Amino acid sequence: MSRIWDRLQDIERHQNRSNFTEGVQNNFVPVPERRSSERFWAYEPILVYGHAGADSPFHEGTEALHVNARGGLITLSTAVDPGQILLLINKVNLKEQKCSVLREKSTYLKRTAIIVEFPQPVPDFWDATGY
C-alpha cells in the first residue's frame, strides 16, 4: 500500500510542476542581449600565463571555447581567483593579451571553465577567419 501511495504522490508532484512550468512558459518575456559584441564558438588554442597563489607562476596550454571582442570562456586545470590578471597568447595568430578573471562558471573532470575579460575590446585577438 505504501508504494502505491508514494507513486500517487510522485504523480501529483509531477503534475503540479508541469502546471508551474506551463505557467512560466506562457508568461516568458525575452530579455534583450546585453553583450557589447556577438559571441562565437572558437575552440582556439591558447597559452595562459599567470600566478597560482603567492608568487607561484604557471603556464598552461588550453583552448578558448566561447569568445567575443571583450574576452571569452576558457578552461584551466590551475586554480585562479576572480580579479586575477592572466596573459593569453593565441597560438594561431601569436597575439598576446592581458585579461582579468571575472568568475568561474563550472568545474568538470579537474578542469574549470573561467570567464575572462580584456581591459578594452580586442576584436582581432581571436582568429575569426574560419567562422
Beta strands, then each sheet from edge to edge (+ up, - down):
strand 1: 40-51
strand 2: 57-68
strand 3: 71-76
strand 4: 85-90
strand 5: 96-108
strand 6: 111-117
sheet 1: 1+ 2- 3+ 6- 5+ 4- 1+
end
